[in-house]
Amino acid sequence: MAEILYPLVHGGCVCIPCETDSHNNLEKAMNDFKVNWATMTPSVARALVPSRLTTLRILAIGGEAMTQVDVDMWVDQVHLINAYGPAECSVDTAVQPSISTESDPSNIGRSVAAVCWIVDPEDLALLRPIGAVGELVVEGPSVALGYLGDAEKTARSFVEYPDWLCRLRRGKRGRLYRTGDLAQYCPKGDGSLRYMGRKDNQVKLRGQRIELGEVEQHLRQCLPAAREVIAEIVRPTDVGAEPLLAAFILFSYDGMASAGDLITHVEPSLWAQVESAEAVLRSRVPSYMVPALFLPLDQVPVTS
């Protein structure tokens, strides 16, 4: 919706390539249309070659978490924007309008046309302090009425103001949208938000609650050469073996999935980076958040 309305409101032209070009020749379509502003997911952007897009000036990344790979790939070629927003909140809820080489890719900026709150994922009555990770909930006119024909899902996701917000709004009643996303206010205290992953990615390992998205964010910071980083709990098939926290790492990406094994070998220099990253990670997070296994991937399977 935003990609259609934004350019029209400002007198621009909406460029719509045919389905064939969208899937097979997006770079040529963008050049033929002389596209100067584009909005796309990181997955799509990584399949492009920035230097081939001769007219592109502004790129807004959204729909998935931006990584350091995306920053390094695009920041010297275009004006890069990090946008966040669920469809339930009329798309754009927070925006980091200008990404530089020094920017934190997990920083999604400040809220726009809405108010963002960070609450305890298990109890909306409890606000989280600055720097603490919690569930991101959204307040404001951009919040949808609910899900058409699904009253049960609507009741779970669109909730009445908790008591603290009623008091803040001087008795006014309203609703919040529970995004299911984990976030934190930037510890710098500038009011910006950091995206930390999905709430349903929270797991327990040996009695400790682990937010897989937070582990992935730390790994990306420690492994700038990695294209993709995925943290997951794995359960060995050996009888009596304990579950382990594993990190799956993709160091290269050419947009094409090979037919080979998922687990691959890496050069000694890259493996040395993994060992260094593990040491840095141990100095930053509790030991239970440090993966016991680091597995290099040849590809990351995706759904169609």
Backbone hydrogen bonds in HBPLUS format (Angstrom, degrees):
<---DONOR---> <-ACCEPTOR-->    atom                        ^
c    i                          cat <-CA-CA->   ^        H-A-AA   ^      H-
h    n   atom  resd res      DA  || num        DHA   H-A  angle D-A-AA Bond
n    s   type  num  typ     dist DA aas  dist angle  dist       angle   num
A0004-ILE N   A0001-MET O   3.09 MM   3  5.31 136.0  2.30 100.7 112.7     1
A0005-LEU N   A0001-MET O   2.94 MM   4  6.20 172.0  1.94 162.4 163.6     2
A0006-TYR N   A0002-ALA O   2.91 MM   4  5.60 164.9  1.93 148.5 153.6     3
A0009-VAL N   A0005-LEU O   2.87 MM   4  5.97 164.5  1.89 164.9 167.9     4
A0010-HIS N   A0006-TYR O   3.29 MM   4  6.48 146.9  2.41 145.0 153.3     5
A0012-GLY N   A0007-PRO O   2.47 MM   5  4.41 156.4  1.52 155.4 146.3     6
A0011-GLY N   A0008-LEU O   3.14 MM   3  5.03 164.6  2.17 105.2 107.3     7
A0022-SER N   A0018-CYS O   2.94 MM   4  6.17 156.9  1.99 155.1 162.7     8
A0023-HIS N   A0019-GLU O   3.18 MM   4  6.36 147.7  2.29 144.3 150.6     9
A0024-ASN N   A0020-THR O   2.86 MM   4  5.88 152.2  1.93 150.4 159.3    10
A0025-ASN N   A0021-ASP O   2.89 MM   4  4.46 148.6  1.99 115.4 124.1    11
A0029-ALA N   A0025-ASN O   3.15 MM   4  6.41 162.8  2.18 151.9 157.1    12
A0030-MET N   A0026-LEU O   2.92 MM   4  6.13 160.0  1.96 155.4 160.1    13
A0031-ASN N   A0027-GLU O   3.02 MM   4  6.30 155.1  2.09 149.0 155.9    14
A0032-ASP N   A0028-LYS O   2.80 MM   4  6.00 159.5  1.85 154.0 160.1    15
A0033-PHE N   A0029-ALA O   2.98 MM   4  6.13 156.1  2.04 148.0 153.7    16
A0035-VAL N   A0030-MET O   2.94 MM   5  5.23 168.5  1.95 157.0 159.2    17
A0034-LYS N   A0031-ASN O   3.05 MM   3  4.77 143.4  2.19  92.9 104.2    18
A0057-ARG N   A0036-ASN O   2.92 MM  21  4.99 161.8  1.95 115.9 121.7    19
A0058-ILE N   A0036-ASN O   2.97 MM  22  6.29 154.5  2.04 149.0 157.3    20
A0038-ALA N   A0058-ILE O   3.00 MM  20  6.46 153.0  2.08 151.3 159.3    21
A0060-ALA N   A0038-ALA O   2.86 MM  22  6.25 167.3  1.88 160.6 164.6    22
A0040-MET N   A0060-ALA O   3.07 MM  20  6.56 155.0  2.14 166.6 174.5    23
A0062-GLY N   A0040-MET O   3.21 MM  22  6.20 153.3  2.29 134.7 140.6    24
A0045-ALA N   A0041-THR O   3.03 MM   4  6.31 167.3  2.05 155.2 159.2    25
A0046-ARG N   A0042-PRO O   2.88 MM   4  5.99 150.0  1.97 152.7 158.7    26
A0047-ALA N   A0044-VAL O   3.08 MM   3  5.44 146.4  2.20 107.3 117.0    27
A0048-LEU N   A0045-ALA O   3.16 MM   3  5.45 164.5  2.18 110.2 114.7    28
A0052-ARG N   A0049-VAL O   2.94 MM   3  5.64 155.0  2.01 125.7 133.1    29
A0053-LEU N   A0050-PRO O   3.12 MM   3  5.56 157.3  2.17 113.5 120.2    30
A0079-HIS N   A0057-ARG O   2.79 MM  22  6.12 172.6  1.79 154.6 155.8    31
A0059-LEU N   A0079-HIS O   2.96 MM  20  6.24 163.3  1.99 155.2 158.5    32
A0081-ILE N   A0059-LEU O   2.91 MM  22  6.17 156.1  1.97 157.3 157.0    33
A0061-ILE N   A0081-ILE O   2.82 MM  20  6.06 173.2  1.82 160.5 158.9    34
A0083-ALA N   A0061-ILE O   2.83 MM  22  5.88 174.9  1.83 169.9 169.4    35
A0070-ASP N   A0067-THR O   3.09 MM   3  5.36 123.4  2.42 101.3 113.9    36
A0071-VAL N   A0067-THR O   3.24 MM   4  6.67 156.4  2.30 147.3 153.5    37
A0072-ASP N   A0068-GLN O   2.89 MM   4  6.12 174.7  1.90 158.5 159.3    38
A0073-MET N   A0069-VAL O   2.95 MM   4  6.01 148.4  2.06 142.2 151.3    39
A0074-TRP N   A0070-ASP O   3.11 MM   4  6.17 151.5  2.19 148.1 153.2    40
A0075-VAL N   A0071-VAL O   2.89 MM   4  5.33 163.0  1.92 154.1 157.2    41
A0077-GLN N   A0074-TRP O   2.87 MM   3  5.24 156.1  1.93 117.1 125.2    42
A0078-VAL N   A0074-TRP O   3.10 MM   4  6.11 155.0  2.17 174.0 177.8    43
A0099-ILE N   A0080-LEU O   2.93 MM  19  5.32 153.0  2.00 154.0 156.0    44
A0082-ASN N   A0096-GLN O   3.04 MM  14  5.03 166.3  2.06 148.8 150.1    45
A0096-GLN N   A0082-ASN O   2.80 MM  14  5.03 171.0  1.81 158.5 161.5    46
A0084-TYR N   A0094-ALA O   2.86 MM  10  5.18 159.9  1.90 167.3 161.6    47
A0093-THR N   A0084-TYR O   2.77 MM   9  5.87 162.8  1.80 142.2 148.3    48
A0094-ALA N   A0084-TYR O   3.03 MM  10  5.18 167.1  2.04 144.9 145.3    49
A0089-CYS N   A0086-PRO O   2.97 MM   3  5.60 164.7  2.00 118.8 123.4    50
A0091-VAL N   A0086-PRO O   3.28 MM   5  5.17 139.3  2.45 136.1 137.2    51
A0144-ALA N   A0088-GLU O   2.82 MM  56  5.32 153.6  1.89 175.6 168.9    52
A0092-ASP N   A0090-SER O   3.12 MM   2  6.24 122.2  2.47 112.3  97.4    53
A0112-VAL N   A0093-THR O   2.76 MM  19  5.44 155.9  1.81 137.1 140.2    54
A0095-VAL N   A0110-ARG O   3.06 MM  15  5.86 152.8  2.14 154.9 152.5    55
A0103-SER N   A0100-SER O   3.09 MM   3  5.17 163.5  2.12 107.5 112.7    56
A0107-ASN N   A0104-ASP O   2.95 MM   3  5.50 164.6  1.98 121.2 126.4    57
A0195-TYR N   A0106-SER O   2.78 MM  89  5.34 158.3  1.83 160.2 155.7    58
A0108-ILE N   A0193-LEU O   2.82 MM  85  5.60 143.4  1.95 143.9 155.9    59
A0193-LEU N   A0109-GLY O   2.85 MM  84  5.46 148.3  1.95 133.8 139.7    60
A0115-VAL N   A0139-GLU O   2.75 MM  24  5.03 159.8  1.79 153.5 157.6    61
A0139-GLU N   A0115-VAL O   2.83 MM  24  5.03 156.1  1.88 150.0 157.4    62
A0117-TRP N   A0137-VAL O   2.92 MM  20  5.31 164.4  1.94 156.9 160.7    63
A0137-VAL N   A0117-TRP O   2.93 MM  20  5.31 165.0  1.95 151.6 156.4    64
A0128-ARG N   A0118-ILE O   2.92 MM  10  5.63 168.8  1.94 145.5 142.5    65
A0119-VAL N   A0135-GLU O   2.98 MM  16  5.32 165.0  2.01 148.6 150.1    66
A0135-GLU N   A0119-VAL O   2.78 MM  16  5.32 143.1  1.91 159.8 159.0    67
A0120-ASP N   A0126-LEU O   2.86 MM   6  5.54 156.9  1.91 163.4 166.1    68
A0123-ASP N   A0120-ASP O   3.00 MM   3  5.12 148.4  2.11 107.0 116.8    69
A0126-LEU N   A0123-ASP O   3.10 MM   3  5.88 168.4  2.11 123.6 126.1    70
A0132-ALA N   A0129-PRO O   3.04 MM   3  5.58 162.9  2.07 132.9 137.7    71
A0134-GLY N   A0183-ALA O   2.94 MM  49  5.67 161.9  1.97 161.6 166.4    72
A0183-ALA N   A0134-GLY O   2.84 MM  49  5.67 159.3  1.89 162.0 168.9    73
A0136-LEU N   A0181-ASP O   2.87 MM  45  5.70 161.6  1.91 160.6 164.5    74
A0179-THR N   A0136-LEU O   3.24 MM  43  5.96 157.0  2.30 157.2 164.0    75
A0138-VAL N   A0177-TYR O   2.98 MM  39  5.13 155.9  2.04 138.7 145.8    76
A0177-TYR N   A0138-VAL O   2.92 MM  39  5.13 158.4  1.97 142.3 149.5    77
A0143-VAL N   A0140-GLY O   3.20 MM   3  5.85 168.1  2.22 118.9 122.6    78
A0150-ASP N   A0147-TYR O   3.17 MM   3  5.43 161.1  2.21 132.0 127.4    79
A0154-THR N   A0150-ASP O   3.06 MM   4  6.23 156.5  2.11 148.7 156.1    80
A0155-ALA N   A0151-ALA O   2.96 MM   4  6.12 155.8  2.02 146.3 151.7    81
A0156-ARG N   A0152-GLU O   3.22 MM   4  6.51 146.1  2.34 142.2 150.8    82
A0157-SER N   A0153-LYS O   3.10 MM   4  6.27 151.5  2.18 149.1 156.0    83
A0158-PHE N   A0154-THR O   2.83 MM   4  5.58 164.3  1.85 155.6 159.3    84
A0178-ARG N   A0157-SER O   2.80 MM  21  5.08 168.3  1.81 156.4 160.5    85
A0159-VAL N   A0176-LEU O   2.89 MM  17  5.30 148.1  2.00 151.1 156.5    86
A0176-LEU N   A0159-VAL O   2.71 MM  17  5.30 155.2  1.77 154.1 162.8    87
A0161-TYR N   A0174-GLY O   2.91 MM  13  5.54 136.7  2.10 148.2 143.1    88
A0165-LEU N   A0162-PRO O   3.09 MM   3  5.56 129.5  2.35 109.6 122.0    89
A0166-CYS N   A0162-PRO O   3.09 MM   4  6.41 153.8  2.16 153.9 162.2    90
A0167-ARG N   A0163-ASP O   2.99 MM   4  6.26 159.4  2.03 155.2 159.9    91
A0168-LEU N   A0164-TRP O   3.11 MM   4  6.26 153.3  2.18 133.2 140.8    92
A0169-ARG N   A0165-LEU O   2.85 MM   4  6.01 148.0  1.95 144.5 152.8    93
A0171-GLY N   A0166-CYS O   2.75 MM   5  4.98 164.3  1.78 150.2 151.9    94
A0170-ARG N   A0167-ARG O   3.08 MM   3  4.93 158.4  2.12 104.9 107.3    95
A0172-LYS N   A0169-ARG O   3.24 MM   3  5.36 164.8  2.26 108.7 112.5    96
A0199-LYS N   A0180-GLY O   2.60 MM  19  5.16 168.1  1.61 162.9 159.0    97
A0182-LEU N   A0197-GLY O   2.63 MM  15  5.27 177.2  1.63 157.5 158.2    98
A0196-MET N   A0182-LEU O   2.76 MM  14  5.14 166.8  1.78 145.2 142.8    99
A0184-GLN N   A0194-ARG O   3.04 MM  10  5.33 141.3  2.19 139.2 150.3   100
A0194-ARG N   A0184-GLN O   2.83 MM  10  5.33 155.7  1.89 157.1 165.0   101
A0186-CYS N   A0192-SER O   2.88 MM   6  5.59 173.1  1.88 147.6 148.7   102
A0189-GLY N   A0186-CYS O   2.91 MM   3  5.82 171.0  1.91 131.5 134.5   103
A0201-ASN N   A0198-ARG O   3.02 MM   3  5.28 156.9  2.08 107.1 112.6   104
A0202-GLN N   A0199-LYS O   3.09 MM   3  5.74 154.9  2.16 121.1 122.2   105
A0212-LEU N   A0201-ASN O   3.35 MM  11  5.58 165.5  2.38 129.0 129.6   106
A0203-VAL N   A0210-ILE O   2.83 MM   7  5.27 164.4  1.85 155.8 160.4   107
A0210-ILE N   A0203-VAL O   2.67 MM   7  5.27 172.1  1.68 162.1 164.6   108
A0205-LEU N   A0208-GLN O   2.86 MM   3  5.25 159.4  1.90 146.9 151.0   109
A0208-GLN N   A0205-LEU O   2.99 MM   3  5.25 167.6  2.00 116.9 119.5   110
A0214-GLU N   A0211-GLU O   2.99 MM   3  5.40 124.7  2.30 107.1 120.6   111
A0215-VAL N   A0211-GLU O   3.15 MM   4  6.58 156.0  2.21 152.2 159.4   112
A0216-GLU N   A0212-LEU O   2.94 MM   4  6.22 158.2  1.99 149.9 155.8   113
A0217-GLN N   A0213-GLY O   2.96 MM   4  6.22 151.0  2.04 143.5 151.1   114
A0218-HIS N   A0214-GLU O   3.11 MM   4  6.40 162.8  2.14 152.0 155.1   115
A0219-LEU N   A0215-VAL O   2.97 MM   4  6.20 157.3  2.02 149.3 156.3   116
A0220-ARG N   A0216-GLU O   2.92 MM   4  6.12 156.3  1.97 150.4 156.0   117
A0221-GLN N   A0217-GLN O   3.16 MM   4  6.43 152.9  2.23 144.8 151.6   118
A0222-CYS N   A0218-HIS O   3.04 MM   4  6.30 145.7  2.16 143.9 153.4   119
A0222-CYS N   A0219-LEU O   3.11 MM   3  5.03 119.4  2.50  91.9 107.0   120
A0223-LEU N   A0219-LEU O   2.77 MM   4  5.86 129.2  2.03 145.3 159.7   121
A0226-ALA N   A0223-LEU O   3.06 MM   3  5.62 163.6  2.08 119.8 125.0   122
A0227-ARG N   A0250-LEU O   2.63 MM  23  5.45 148.0  1.73 153.4 165.0   123
A0228-GLU N   A0250-LEU O   3.20 MM  22  4.98 156.7  2.26 132.8 137.5   124
A0250-LEU N   A0228-GLU O   2.96 MM  22  4.98 170.3  1.97 144.0 145.8   125
A0230-ILE N   A0248-PHE O   2.91 MM  18  5.05 157.1  1.96 149.3 155.2   126
A0248-PHE N   A0230-ILE O   2.77 MM  18  5.05 171.7  1.77 155.8 157.9   127
A0232-GLU N   A0246-ALA O   2.97 MM  14  5.44 159.4  2.01 154.0 159.0   128
A0246-ALA N   A0232-GLU O   2.84 MM  14  5.44 173.5  1.84 165.1 167.2   129
A0234-VAL N   A0244-LEU O   2.85 MM  10  5.37 162.0  1.88 157.9 162.6   130
A0244-LEU N   A0234-VAL O   2.86 MM  10  5.37 162.6  1.89 156.9 162.9   131
A0241-ALA N   A0238-ASP O   3.13 MM   3  5.41 166.9  2.14 127.7 128.8   132
A0292-ALA N   A0245-LEU O   2.73 MM  47  5.67 145.4  1.85 152.5 160.7   133
A0247-ALA N   A0293-LEU O   2.81 MM  46  6.10 156.8  1.86 148.9 156.3   134
A0295-LEU N   A0247-ALA O   2.78 MM  48  6.12 167.9  1.80 165.2 169.5   135
A0249-ILE N   A0295-LEU O   2.90 MM  46  6.10 161.4  1.94 146.3 151.0   136
A0297-LEU N   A0249-ILE O   2.61 MM  48  5.60 162.8  1.64 151.8 151.4   137
A0298-ASP N   A0262-LEU O   2.59 MM  36  5.18 155.8  1.64 154.7 160.5   138
A0264-THR N   A0296-PRO O   2.99 MM  32  5.71 163.7  2.02 136.4 141.0   139
A0270-LEU N   A0267-GLU O   3.01 MM   3  5.42 124.6  2.33 108.9 122.1   140
A0271-TRP N   A0267-GLU O   3.04 MM   4  6.39 157.0  2.09 154.1 161.5   141
A0272-ALA N   A0268-PRO O   2.88 MM   4  6.09 144.8  2.01 144.8 154.1   142
A0273-GLN N   A0269-SER O   3.28 MM   4  6.58 138.3  2.46 131.4 141.4   143
A0273-GLN N   A0270-LEU O   3.03 MM   3  5.02 123.6  2.36  92.5 107.1   144
A0274-VAL N   A0270-LEU O   3.12 MM   4  6.55 145.1  2.24 142.3 151.5   145
A0275-GLU N   A0271-TRP O   3.04 MM   4  6.41 158.9  2.09 149.4 154.0   146
A0276-SER N   A0272-ALA O   2.95 MM   4  6.17 154.0  2.02 142.6 150.1   147
A0277-ALA N   A0273-GLN O   2.77 MM   4  5.95 154.4  1.83 145.6 153.3   148
A0278-GLU N   A0274-VAL O   2.90 MM   4  6.16 152.8  1.97 149.8 156.7   149
A0279-ALA N   A0275-GLU O   3.20 MM   4  6.46 154.0  2.27 141.9 148.0   150
A0280-VAL N   A0276-SER O   2.99 MM   4  6.33 157.8  2.04 150.8 156.8   151
A0281-LEU N   A0277-ALA O   2.81 MM   4  5.96 159.8  1.85 150.7 156.8   152
A0282-ARG N   A0278-GLU O   3.06 MM   4  6.28 150.5  2.15 144.3 150.9   153
A0283-SER N   A0280-VAL O   3.01 MM   3  5.27 136.4  2.20 102.2 114.6   154
A0284-ARG N   A0281-LEU O   3.00 MM   3  5.13 152.1  2.08 104.5 113.4   155
A0285-VAL N   A0281-LEU O   3.02 MM   4  6.08 157.7  2.07 167.3 168.8   156
A0289-MET N   A0286-PRO O   2.94 MM   3  5.59 161.1  1.98 120.9 127.2   157
A0290-VAL N   A0287-SER O   3.10 MM   3  5.36 166.9  2.12 113.4 116.2   158
